[in-house]
Amino acid sequence: MTPARRDLALWALAECRRPRELSARVQDLARAEGVRPPTVWKSMSEVIRADLEARREALRHRGYPPITPGTTVSIILPGPAVGQGRPRIMGGRAAGSGLSSEWGRFRAERAWLTLRALTPAVCVDACRLWITVCRPGARLVKPDLDNVLKLHLDALMGAGCILDDARCQSLTVEVQDGPEQVSVTLTAC
């Protein structure tokens, strides 16, 4: 693991707002190191996973109880919406779900883990989830709203905020006019 890859991984989590910007920086670093971009991203994602696992472990030791029914918590992720990637079969081989979807899930998961560290009791069994995707002109062509929902459900489960996405009693995803961002609100039932 080179220091440049480690720095880029930490930047990708903390400051990067757009998947294309991340992709361009990964490609630049790959060119500079003389390797292929997937090699760079794979090593970067190891750093990101280690960061997320350390945060999860710190939270596990505190043993937070579930929040009371009716309590609402939310996060806002600036930047465009990212949807869960779907593996494709090409030439008999499965192609990955893509850098942007994995980065989007990591980013959302880290935001929820940070919230759990600040607001200790954010772990629910049954819940309602409301996702608002803001875009100028309220247009959303890509990604599909169902893919945006799946990415955020996976992030919530990865962060330990919900125990099982099958226990969600209500799921709402909407598109609104405004600066590009994704707002996710979780209400305990």
Secondary structure as a PSIPRED ss2 file (coil, helix, strand):
# PSIPRED VFORMAT (PSIPRED V4.0)

   1 M C   1.000  0.000  0.000
   2 T C   1.000  0.000  0.000
   3 P H   0.000  1.000  0.000
   4 A H   0.000  1.000  0.000
   5 R H   0.000  1.000  0.000
   6 R H   0.000  1.000  0.000
   7 D H   0.000  1.000  0.000
   8 L H   0.000  1.000  0.000
   9 A H   0.000  1.000  0.000
  10 L H   0.000  1.000  0.000
  11 W H   0.000  1.000  0.000
  12 A H   0.000  1.000  0.000
  13 L H   0.000  1.000  0.000
  14 A H   0.000  1.000  0.000
  15 E C   1.000  0.000  0.000
  16 C C   1.000  0.000  0.000
  17 R C   1.000  0.000  0.000
  18 R C   1.000  0.000  0.000
  19 P H   0.000  1.000  0.000
  20 R H   0.000  1.000  0.000
  21 E H   0.000  1.000  0.000
  22 L H   0.000  1.000  0.000
  23 S H   0.000  1.000  0.000
  24 A H   0.000  1.000  0.000
  25 R H   0.000  1.000  0.000
  26 V H   0.000  1.000  0.000
  27 Q H   0.000  1.000  0.000
  28 D H   0.000  1.000  0.000
  29 L H   0.000  1.000  0.000
  30 A H   0.000  1.000  0.000
  31 R H   0.000  1.000  0.000
  32 A H   0.000  1.000  0.000
  33 E H   0.000  1.000  0.000
  34 G C   1.000  0.000  0.000
  35 V C   1.000  0.000  0.000
  36 R C   1.000  0.000  0.000
  37 P H   0.000  1.000  0.000
  38 P H   0.000  1.000  0.000
  39 T H   0.000  1.000  0.000
  40 V H   0.000  1.000  0.000
  41 W H   0.000  1.000  0.000
  42 K H   0.000  1.000  0.000
  43 S H   0.000  1.000  0.000
  44 M H   0.000  1.000  0.000
  45 S H   0.000  1.000  0.000
  46 E H   0.000  1.000  0.000
  47 V H   0.000  1.000  0.000
  48 I H   0.000  1.000  0.000
  49 R H   0.000  1.000  0.000
  50 A H   0.000  1.000  0.000
  51 D H   0.000  1.000  0.000
  52 L H   0.000  1.000  0.000
  53 E H   0.000  1.000  0.000
  54 A H   0.000  1.000  0.000
  55 R H   0.000  1.000  0.000
  56 R H   0.000  1.000  0.000
  57 E H   0.000  1.000  0.000
  58 A H   0.000  1.000  0.000
  59 L H   0.000  1.000  0.000
  60 R H   0.000  1.000  0.000
  61 H H   0.000  1.000  0.000
  62 R H   0.000  1.000  0.000
  63 G C   1.000  0.000  0.000
  64 Y C   1.000  0.000  0.000
  65 P C   1.000  0.000  0.000
  66 P C   1.000  0.000  0.000
  67 I C   1.000  0.000  0.000
  68 T C   1.000  0.000  0.000
  69 P C   1.000  0.000  0.000
  70 G C   1.000  0.000  0.000
  71 T C   1.000  0.000  0.000
  72 T E   0.000  0.000  1.000
  73 V E   0.000  0.000  1.000
  74 S E   0.000  0.000  1.000
  75 I E   0.000  0.000  1.000
  76 I E   0.000  0.000  1.000
  77 L E   0.000  0.000  1.000
  78 P E   0.000  0.000  1.000
  79 G C   1.000  0.000  0.000
  80 P C   1.000  0.000  0.000
  81 A C   1.000  0.000  0.000
  82 V C   1.000  0.000  0.000
  83 G C   1.000  0.000  0.000
  84 Q C   1.000  0.000  0.000
  85 G C   1.000  0.000  0.000
  86 R C   1.000  0.000  0.000
  87 P C   1.000  0.000  0.000
  88 R E   0.000  0.000  1.000
  89 I E   0.000  0.000  1.000
  90 M E   0.000  0.000  1.000
  91 G C   1.000  0.000  0.000
  92 G C   1.000  0.000  0.000
  93 R E   0.000  0.000  1.000
  94 A E   0.000  0.000  1.000
  95 A E   0.000  0.000  1.000
  96 G C   1.000  0.000  0.000
  97 S C   1.000  0.000  0.000
  98 G C   1.000  0.000  0.000
  99 L H   0.000  1.000  0.000
 100 S H   0.000  1.000  0.000
 101 S H   0.000  1.000  0.000
 102 E H   0.000  1.000  0.000
 103 W H   0.000  1.000  0.000
 104 G H   0.000  1.000  0.000
 105 R H   0.000  1.000  0.000
 106 F H   0.000  1.000  0.000
 107 R H   0.000  1.000  0.000
 108 A H   0.000  1.000  0.000
 109 E H   0.000  1.000  0.000
 110 R H   0.000  1.000  0.000
 111 A H   0.000  1.000  0.000
 112 W H   0.000  1.000  0.000
 113 L H   0.000  1.000  0.000
 114 T H   0.000  1.000  0.000
 115 L H   0.000  1.000  0.000
 116 R H   0.000  1.000  0.000
 117 A H   0.000  1.000  0.000
 118 L H   0.000  1.000  0.000
 119 T C   1.000  0.000  0.000
 120 P C   1.000  0.000  0.000
 121 A C   1.000  0.000  0.000
 122 V C   1.000  0.000  0.000
 123 C C   1.000  0.000  0.000
 124 V E   0.000  0.000  1.000
 125 D C   1.000  0.000  0.000
 126 A C   1.000  0.000  0.000
 127 C E   0.000  0.000  1.000
 128 R E   0.000  0.000  1.000
 129 L E   0.000  0.000  1.000
 130 W E   0.000  0.000  1.000
 131 I E   0.000  0.000  1.000
 132 T E   0.000  0.000  1.000
 133 V E   0.000  0.000  1.000
 134 C E   0.000  0.000  1.000
 135 R E   0.000  0.000  1.000
 136 P H   0.000  1.000  0.000
 137 G H   0.000  1.000  0.000
 138 A H   0.000  1.000  0.000
 139 R C   1.000  0.000  0.000
 140 L C   1.000  0.000  0.000
 141 V C   1.000  0.000  0.000
 142 K C   1.000  0.000  0.000
 143 P C   1.000  0.000  0.000
 144 D C   1.000  0.000  0.000
 145 L H   0.000  1.000  0.000
 146 D H   0.000  1.000  0.000
 147 N H   0.000  1.000  0.000
 148 V H   0.000  1.000  0.000
 149 L H   0.000  1.000  0.000
 150 K H   0.000  1.000  0.000
 151 L H   0.000  1.000  0.000
 152 H H   0.000  1.000  0.000
 153 L H   0.000  1.000  0.000
 154 D H   0.000  1.000  0.000
 155 A H   0.000  1.000  0.000
 156 L H   0.000  1.000  0.000
 157 M H   0.000  1.000  0.000
 158 G H   0.000  1.000  0.000
 159 A C   1.000  0.000  0.000
 160 G C   1.000  0.000  0.000
 161 C C   1.000  0.000  0.000
 162 I E   0.000  0.000  1.000
 163 L C   1.000  0.000  0.000
 164 D C   1.000  0.000  0.000
 165 D H   0.000  1.000  0.000
 166 A H   0.000  1.000  0.000
 167 R H   0.000  1.000  0.000
 168 C E   0.000  0.000  1.000
 169 Q E   0.000  0.000  1.000
 170 S E   0.000  0.000  1.000
 171 L E   0.000  0.000  1.000
 172 T E   0.000  0.000  1.000
 173 V E   0.000  0.000  1.000
 174 E E   0.000  0.000  1.000
 175 V E   0.000  0.000  1.000
 176 Q E   0.000  0.000  1.000
 177 D E   0.000  0.000  1.000
 178 G C   1.000  0.000  0.000
 179 P C   1.000  0.000  0.000
 180 E C   1.000  0.000  0.000
 181 Q E   0.000  0.000  1.000
 182 V E   0.000  0.000  1.000
 183 S E   0.000  0.000  1.000
 184 V E   0.000  0.000  1.000
 185 T E   0.000  0.000  1.000
 186 L E   0.000  0.000  1.000
 187 T E   0.000  0.000  1.000
 188 A E   0.000  0.000  1.000
 189 C C   1.000  0.000  0.000
